[in-house]
């Protein structure tokens, strides 16, 4: 019984995490209409430190 309950909890948490990530991505795109992919470009530009 514990195994089943734990599996269900993990499944729900994973689903919620995916939904949150999707919402964050959806919120990012309209916020940066100038560039179609501002996140990867910013990460790549910050990573090397120039």
C-alpha positions as CSV (number, residue, x, y, z in Angstrom):
1,X,0.0,0.0,0.0
2,X,2.8,2.4,0.9
3,X,4.5,1.8,-2.4
4,X,1.3,2.6,-4.3
5,X,0.7,5.8,-2.3
6,X,4.3,6.9,-2.8
7,X,4.1,6.2,-6.6
8,X,1.0,8.3,-6.8
9,X,2.5,11.2,-4.9
10,X,5.6,11.1,-7.1
11,X,3.4,11.1,-10.2
12,X,1.4,14.1,-9.0
13,X,4.6,16.0,-8.1
14,X,6.1,15.3,-11.5
15,X,2.9,16.5,-13.2
16,X,2.8,19.7,-11.2
17,X,6.5,20.3,-11.9
18,X,5.9,19.9,-15.7
19,X,2.9,22.3,-15.5
20,X,4.9,24.9,-13.6
21,X,7.8,24.7,-16.1
22,X,5.3,25.0,-19.0
23,X,3.7,28.1,-17.4
24,X,7.1,29.7,-16.8
25,X,8.1,29.1,-20.4
26,X,4.7,30.6,-21.6
27,X,5.3,33.6,-19.4
28,X,8.9,34.1,-20.7
29,X,8.0,34.0,-24.4
30,X,5.6,37.0,-24.4
31,X,7.9,38.9,-22.0
32,X,10.7,38.7,-24.6
33,X,9.1,39.2,-28.1
34,X,12.3,40.6,-29.5
35,X,14.2,37.3,-29.5
36,X,12.6,33.9,-30.1
37,X,15.0,32.2,-27.7
38,X,16.3,34.7,-25.1
39,X,16.9,32.2,-22.4
40,X,19.6,30.0,-24.1
41,X,21.3,33.1,-25.6
42,X,21.4,34.8,-22.1
43,X,22.7,31.6,-20.5
44,X,25.4,31.1,-23.1
45,X,26.4,34.8,-22.9
46,X,26.6,34.7,-19.1
47,X,28.4,31.3,-18.8
48,X,31.7,32.2,-20.5
49,X,31.9,35.5,-18.6
50,X,33.3,37.1,-21.8
